[in-house]
Amino acid sequence: MVAKIYPKLDFLLTKLTDAGDSGLSKTEITKMFAGTSRSEAKAKREGELNEKLDALVRSGEIRGPVSRKGAKVYFASGCGLSIETPELGPGTKLPSKGTRTKKVYAKLDDFLPELIKAGDNGLAKTAIKEKFTGESKKLQTELNEKLNALVRSGEIRGPVKRKGANVYFARGCGLSIKTAKLDDLLPALIDAGDSGLGIGKIKEKFLGKPKAKAKEREGELTAKLSALVRRGVIRGPLKHGGTKYYFASGCGPSIDMASGMIVTLAQRSGVKLLSKAGLEKKVVGMNKRFFADGLKHSVSSQRIVELSCGSSKYYLHRDVASEYFGFATASGETGRLQERPVPASLALEDILPAYRRLKAENGGFSAVNIYDLQQALHVPKEQLHRLLTEEARGHRVSIHHTTSVDLPPEVVDGGIRLPGVAEPFITVVVKGEQ
């Protein structure tokens, strides 16, 4: 004879949850988890089952046994709370006319599960009274004490005025404005791509509209934005049309984007010469601020050709200049603009193009990371440090410490260390370039 395998007792709560408001009678539970045969094994399983039932009742995960139609029934927490009238059968005595039938109300211990079940709809105070107290003054007093205790503990919130009614909600439910976590700020900016996010949109998404709550979190948001800017993973704020914008690193307006727009405009123009003023009018939006540097890069990388006529400058796409006018241009697209080659003996003038580009990409802030400058120039760290130290002594540049503790190790390592100074100098400002 093959021994029957019964479900593990760990599935008891799952089975009761699946049963919902119908619940499971003790007979059904015993048959399901212990079987019906008379044996020592069955008696042992039934003993373990009774212990499991008692433990789940004590923990509040299930409720019971509740007498229903002559059977002892168990329910998952929050289920089986409806008030049912007794089944009428043979021998049932109906109350005589004028006799008042006592109404049975749900237990106050079941109030929180009911509120959780209501979700974002919540429960109005009138509906709560109808279910748990009726007109009983004693039960209403107990209900008010229960409500106040749950509000103080933070497990529920209310009363909130909704359409003239006092409504209660379980914790985390019924929030008309759900704010995102600050940890989601960087992913949100990445998703925004080249469009970026205005500070108004960021505040709406991460602070919400209630003024009290917004003020509490505004300081945290500002600190988070500053930390992400210092780490170099986002850029901003870039001001445009009275609004400040933030972008993920590599996204948004830049010298590269402005240069790309200029090259495209020159290509579309064909053999028709474009004046500098005409080009500048067509580079619109936030890329307009990068027009001057974008134009220089387009010319220096020979993607467009600059022609002089008196004091005026005109531009042609390099392919047009090569095909129609025989101008020699460098072949091949690099796909990325390069800084002009840096000579072996480094001078302040040699670092200015890279400094200006980094400053522009940093939202116009004059303080540029020394590490970023060295990476853009592709020069040895010691050579750049020597130049900046000499220029700082001559008061042509200033070097600065940082109060940030969120800097990547390579940025700290790329800073200038001077004898007798504990902290490295992380950023540089070129005077006259502010």
C-alpha positions in Angstrom: 0.0 0.0 0.0 1.4 3.4 -1.0 1.6 6.0 1.8 -0.3 9.1 1.1 1.7 12.4 1.1 0.0 15.4 2.8 0.9 19.0 2.3 3.3 20.7 4.7 1.8 22.7 7.5 3.7 25.7 6.2 1.0 25.8 3.4 -1.9 26.1 5.9 -1.9 29.9 5.8 -1.7 29.9 2.0 -4.7 27.5 1.8 -6.7 29.7 4.2 -5.8 32.9 2.2 -6.9 31.2 -1.0 -10.2 30.2 0.6 -11.0 33.9 1.2 -14.3 34.8 2.9 -15.4 31.1 2.7 -12.8 30.0 5.1 -12.0 26.3 5.8 -13.8 24.2 8.4 -11.7 22.2 11.0 -12.9 19.0 9.3 -11.6 20.2 5.9 -8.3 21.3 7.3 -7.8 18.0 9.2 -8.7 16.0 6.1 -6.3 18.1 4.0 -3.3 18.0 6.3 -3.7 15.0 8.5 -6.0 12.6 6.6 -9.0 10.5 7.8 -7.5 7.1 8.6 -7.1 6.1 12.3 -3.4 5.6 13.0 -0.7 6.9 15.3 0.8 8.9 12.4 -2.5 10.6 11.8 -2.9 11.4 15.5 0.7 12.9 15.5 -0.1 15.0 12.4 -3.4 16.2 14.0 -1.5 17.2 17.1 1.0 19.2 15.1 -1.9 20.7 13.1 -3.7 21.9 16.2 -0.4 23.5 17.5 0.0 25.3 14.1 -3.5 26.6 14.2 -3.1 27.9 17.7 0.1 29.6 16.8 -1.4 31.4 13.7 -4.4 32.5 15.7 -2.1 34.0 18.4 0.0 35.8 15.8 -3.2 37.3 14.3 -2.5 35.8 10.9 -5.7 33.8 11.0 -8.9 34.0 13.1 -11.1 31.2 14.5 -12.6 28.9 15.2 -15.9 30.7 14.2 -19.1 28.7 14.4 -20.7 28.6 11.0 -23.6 26.3 10.3 -22.6 23.9 13.0 -19.0 23.7 11.9 -15.8 25.3 13.3 -14.4 27.5 10.6 -11.0 29.3 10.3 -10.2 32.4 8.2 -7.1 34.2 7.0 -6.8 37.6 8.7 -9.2 40.1 7.1 -11.4 37.5 5.6 -14.8 36.1 6.7 -15.8 39.4 8.5 -19.2 39.7 7.0 -22.2 39.5 9.4 -24.4 36.6 8.3 -27.9 35.8 9.5 -28.3 32.3 10.9 -29.6 29.6 8.5 -33.2 28.8 9.0 -34.0 25.1 9.2 -36.4 22.6 10.8 -36.9 23.4 14.4 -35.5 26.9 14.2 -37.5 29.2 16.4 -38.2 32.6 14.9 -38.3 35.6 17.2 -41.8 36.7 18.2 -43.1 40.0 16.9 -41.6 42.9 18.9 -38.6 40.8 20.1 -35.3 42.6 19.3 -32.6 40.5 17.8 -29.1 41.3 19.0 -26.8 42.3 16.2 -23.2 40.8 16.1 -20.4 43.3 15.1 -17.0 42.5 13.9 -14.1 42.5 16.4 -12.0 45.6 16.8 -8.9 43.4 16.3 -10.1 42.9 12.7 -10.3 46.7 12.0 -6.7 47.1 10.8 -6.9 44.1 8.3 -10.1 45.6 7.0 -8.5 49.0 6.5 -5.5 47.4 4.7 -8.0 45.5 2.5 -9.7 48.8 1.6 -6.4 50.2 0.2 -6.4 53.6 -1.4 -10.2 53.9 -1.0 -10.0 53.8 2.8 -13.0 53.6 5.1 -15.2 56.4 6.2 -15.9 56.8 9.9 -19.6 56.1 9.3 -18.8 52.8 7.5 -16.4 51.9 10.3 -19.1 52.5 13.0 -21.7 50.6 11.1 -19.4 47.5 10.8 -17.8 47.6 14.3 -20.1 49.5 16.8 -23.5 50.4 15.5 -25.2 52.7 18.0 -23.5 51.2 21.0 -21.9 54.0 23.0 -19.6 51.6 24.8 -18.3 50.1 21.5 -18.0 53.5 20.0 -15.7 54.6 22.9 -13.6 51.5 22.4 -13.4 52.1 18.6 -12.3 55.8 19.1 -9.5 54.6 21.5 -8.5 52.0 18.9 -8.4 54.6 16.1 -6.4 57.0 18.2 -3.9 54.4 19.2 -3.4 53.2 15.6 -3.0 56.8 14.4 -0.3 57.5 17.1 1.6 54.3 16.2 1.6 55.4 12.5 -0.1 52.2 11.3 -3.1 54.2 10.0 -3.6 57.8 9.0 -6.7 60.0 9.4 -9.2 61.3 9.6 -8.8 62.8 6.2 -11.7 64.9 4.7 -12.9 63.3 1.5 -16.2 64.6 0.0 -17.5 65.7 3.4 -16.6 62.4 5.1 -13.9 61.6 7.6 -11.9 58.8 6.0 -9.1 56.6 7.5 -6.4 54.8 5.5 -3.8 52.1 6.3 -0.2 53.3 6.3 1.0 54.1 2.7 -2.5 54.2 1.3 -4.7 57.0 0.1 -1.8 59.4 -0.6 -3.0 61.7 -3.4 0.6 62.6 -4.1 3.1 59.8 -4.1 6.6 61.1 -4.1 9.5 59.1 -5.5 12.6 58.1 -3.5 15.7 60.3 -3.9 17.6 57.1 -4.9 15.5 57.2 -8.1 16.8 60.7 -9.0 19.7 59.6 -11.2 17.6 56.9 -13.1 15.0 59.6 -13.7 17.5 62.0 -15.2 19.0 59.1 -17.3 15.5 58.3 -18.6 15.0 62.0 -19.5 18.0 61.9 -21.8 18.8 65.0 -23.8 15.6 66.7 -22.6 16.8 66.7 -19.0 14.5 67.7 -16.1 13.7 71.2 -14.9 14.0 71.9 -11.2 10.2 72.4 -11.0 9.6 68.9 -12.4 12.2 67.4 -10.1 10.6 69.0 -7.0 7.1 67.9 -8.1 8.3 64.3 -8.6 10.5 64.0 -5.5 9.0 66.5 -3.0 5.2 66.5 -3.8 2.9 69.4 -3.2 2.1 69.4 0.5 4.2 72.3 1.8 5.1 70.9 5.2 6.5 67.6 3.7 8.2 69.4 0.8 10.1 71.7 3.1 11.4 68.7 5.1 12.7 67.0 2.0 13.9 70.0 0.0 17.2 70.1 1.9 17.8 66.4 1.2 17.0 66.9 -2.5 19.5 69.9 -2.8 22.2 67.9 -1.1 21.5 64.9 -3.4 21.7 67.0 -6.5 25.0 68.7 -5.3 26.5 65.3 -4.5 25.6 63.8 -7.9 27.1 66.9 -9.7 30.3 66.6 -7.7 30.6 63.0 -8.6 30.2 63.9 -12.2 27.3 61.6 -12.9 24.9 64.5 -13.6 25.3 68.1 -15.0 23.6 71.2 -14.0 22.0 73.5 -13.2 21.9 74.9 -16.8 19.7 78.0 -16.9 17.3 78.4 -19.9 14.2 80.5 -20.1 14.2 81.2 -16.4 14.3 77.5 -15.5 17.2 75.5 -14.2 17.8 72.1 -15.8 19.7 69.0 -14.8 21.0 66.3 -17.1 22.6 62.9 -16.8 26.3 62.9 -17.7 26.7 62.7 -21.5 23.2 64.0 -22.1 21.8 67.5 -22.8 23.3 70.5 -24.5 27.0 70.5 -24.9 29.8 71.7 -27.2 29.6 68.4 -29.1 25.8 68.8 -29.6 26.2 72.5 -30.7 29.0 71.5 -33.1 26.8 68.7 -34.5 24.0 71.1 -35.2 26.5 73.5 -36.9 27.9 70.8 -39.2 24.4 69.6 -40.1 23.3 73.2 -41.0 26.4 73.6 -43.2 25.8 70.3 -44.9 22.1 71.2 -45.7 23.2 74.6 -47.0 25.3 73.0 -49.8 27.2 75.5 -51.9 25.5 78.4 -50.3 27.8 80.2 -47.8 26.6 80.6 -44.3 27.6 83.6 -42.3 28.6 83.4 -38.6 25.5 85.5 -37.7 23.3 83.3 -39.8 24.5 80.1 -38.2 24.2 81.5 -34.7 20.5 82.4 -35.3 19.8 78.8 -36.3 21.4 77.2 -33.3 18.6 77.6 -30.8 17.5 76.3 -27.4 20.0 75.4 -24.7 22.7 74.6 -27.3 22.9 78.3 -28.1 25.1 79.0 -25.1 27.7 76.5 -26.6 27.6 78.1 -30.1 31.0 79.9 -30.0 32.9 76.9 -28.7 31.0 74.5 -30.9 31.9 76.6 -34.0 35.6 76.6 -33.0 35.6 72.8 -32.6 33.8 72.3 -35.9 36.5 74.3 -37.7 39.5 72.9 -35.8 38.3 69.3 -36.5 37.9 70.3 -40.2 34.3 69.2 -40.3 33.5 72.6 -41.8 35.7 75.1 -43.6 36.0 78.8 -42.5 36.3 81.4 -45.3 37.2 85.1 -44.7 35.8 88.0 -46.7 37.1 91.2 -45.2 36.1 91.1 -41.5 33.2 88.7 -42.2 33.4 84.9 -41.7 31.6 82.3 -43.8 31.3 78.6 -43.6 31.0 75.5 -45.9 30.7 71.8 -45.1 34.1 70.1 -45.8 32.7 67.7 -48.3 31.3 70.6 -50.4 34.6 72.5 -50.1 36.5 69.5 -51.2 34.2 68.6 -54.1 33.5 72.0 -55.6 36.5 74.1 -54.7 39.3 71.5 -54.3 40.1 72.4 -50.7 42.1 69.7 -49.0 40.5 68.4 -45.7 41.5 65.7 -43.3 39.7 62.4 -44.2 37.7 60.3 -42.0 35.2 61.1 -39.2 36.5 60.5 -35.7 33.0 60.4 -34.3 34.3 62.6 -31.5 35.8 66.0 -31.3 39.4 66.1 -30.0 41.2 68.8 -28.2 44.0 70.4 -30.2 47.4 68.6 -29.6 49.2 69.8 -26.5 52.9 70.6 -26.9 55.6 69.0 -24.8 56.2 72.3 -22.9 52.7 73.0 -21.4 51.5 76.7 -21.1 48.3 78.2 -19.8 47.1 79.0 -23.3 47.3 75.3 -24.2 44.8 74.2 -21.5 42.3 77.0 -22.1 40.2 75.2 -24.8 39.7 72.1 -22.6 39.1 74.3 -19.5 36.4 76.2 -21.4 34.7 73.1 -22.6 34.6 71.5 -19.1 33.4 74.7 -17.6 30.6 74.9 -20.2 29.6 71.3 -19.6 29.6 72.0 -15.9 26.8 74.6 -16.3 29.2 77.6 -16.4 30.8 76.9 -13.0 34.3 78.2 -13.1 35.7 75.5 -10.8 36.8 72.6 -12.9 38.1 69.3 -11.5 41.9 69.1 -12.1 41.5 65.3 -12.8 38.9 66.0 -15.6 41.2 68.6 -17.1 44.1 66.2 -17.1 42.0 63.5 -18.8 40.8 66.0 -21.4 44.3 67.1 -22.2 45.9 63.6 -22.2 49.0 64.9 -20.5 50.9 63.5 -17.5 49.5 64.4 -14.2 52.8 65.8 -12.9 53.2 68.1 -16.0 49.7 69.6 -15.4 50.3 69.9 -11.7 53.6 71.8 -12.2 52.0 74.2 -14.6 49.0 74.9 -12.4 51.2 75.4 -9.3 53.4 77.9 -11.2 50.3 79.8 -12.5 48.8 79.8 -9.0 51.9 81.5 -7.7 51.6 84.1 -10.4 47.9 84.6 -9.5 46.7 83.7 -13.0 44.8 80.7 -11.6 43.5 79.6 -8.2 43.4 76.1 -6.9 40.9 74.9 -4.3 40.1 72.2 -1.8 36.7 70.6 -1.6 34.3 69.8 1.3 32.8 66.9 -0.5 33.3 63.4 0.9 31.6 61.8 -2.1 34.4 62.2 -4.6 35.6 59.2 -6.5 39.2 58.0 -5.6 40.6 58.9 -9.0 39.4 62.5 -8.6 41.1 62.8 -5.2 44.2 61.1 -6.5 44.3 63.6 -9.5 44.4 66.6 -7.1 47.5 68.6 -6.3 49.2 67.9 -3.0 51.6 70.5 -1.6 54.0 70.1 1.3 52.6 71.1 4.6 49.0 71.0 3.3 46.9 68.0 4.5 44.1 68.0 1.9 44.7 67.9 -1.9 43.6 70.8 -4.2 40.8 69.3 -6.3 39.6 72.1 -8.6 41.1 75.0 -10.5 39.7 78.4 -11.6 41.4 80.3 -14.4 41.1 84.0 -13.6 39.6 86.2 -16.3 37.5 83.2 -17.5 34.8 83.5 -14.9 
